[in-house]
Amino acid sequence: MIELIPQGTSFDFIKLRNAAAIASAALILVGAAIVAVRGPNLGIDFAGGSLVQVQFKDSTQTEDVRGALAGTEFSEVDIQELGGTDNEFLIRLPLRGDGKIDVTRQVTASLAEKFGADGVDIRRVESVGPRVGETLRERAILAVAFATLMMGVYIWVRFEWRFGLGAGCALLHDVFLTIAALVMFNYEFDLSIVAALLSVVGFSVNDTVVISDRIRENMQKDKRSPLKEIVNRSINETLSRTILTTGTSLFVVLALFLLGGNVIHGFAFTLLVGFVVGTYSSIYIATSIVLYFEERYPSAGRKAV
């Protein structure tokens, strides 16, 4: 295995844990303020409504499409250029009439009137009713919450309660900051974002497991050194693996973000933020909580290891 960090390297990560805790608390407060003020931008999957993908025969501007819908009940819809092209767009609008057929007919008629019947092609129509959207929203929240809880329980059982509690807090930290970043940049929450959040939970807990396993291994080998020293040594010993894993993952996700087009931007952005925050929390949040309980309750120390 390639080692980017030479053996014997000893960065003092633990020295910065108080500063990291202050930084995390500040980010959480700022994120909470952003979420409270702006609120999540719920997509059609969760809020209900319709999405119409249209392709024009000739080059077209967003304002031309909006102008074609002016004066209709769809005049205030969201229109997004698709894939960096100049003739294909996503039109998001509230659910009207009887659903998909009604929406297709009205949008097609409005666009055909301006661009001609042969000048526009309806490529895709998706419609979600308000009750379905509400159900999907509730299940998405439960899915992320349940995944986060079970990952913490797994580490609790696999190692000991302090590690499980640290992992659970780190996962909550990762999910919340990622959601705050999505709200700040006004990304639309849909099912792909939920999938990305679940991926972030899995990635973060994987890194936490690796570090926790090395800590447990070193605790069994070295029963004299203080836990703070063992934790710092364990983080350094797994640092090459952390950099390689996170680095290669970020390269792939960055390529998706830059080259994947507008449709996948939200998914890729969620992974970008989540992977960075997840790596940080595995080093500073999860281990700091373990050390906190070691300092407050030293009798709980190593008997469970």
Secondary structure, DSSP 8 states (H G I E B T S, - for coil): ---SS-TT-----GGGHHHHHHHHHHHHHHHHHHHHHH--EE-HHHH-EEEEEEEESS---HHHHHHHHTTSTTTT-EEEE-TT-SSEEEEEE---TTSHHHHHHHHHHHHHHHH-TTSEEEEEEEEE-HHHHHHHHHHHHHHHHHHHHHHHHHHHHHS-HHHHHHHHHHHHHHHHHHHHHHHHTT-EE-HHHHHHHHHHHHHHHHHHHHHHHHHHHHHHH-SSS-HHHHHHHHHHHTHHHHHHHHHHHHHHHHHHHHHS-GGGHHHHHHHHHHHHHHHHHHHHHHHHHHHHHHHH-GGGSSTT-
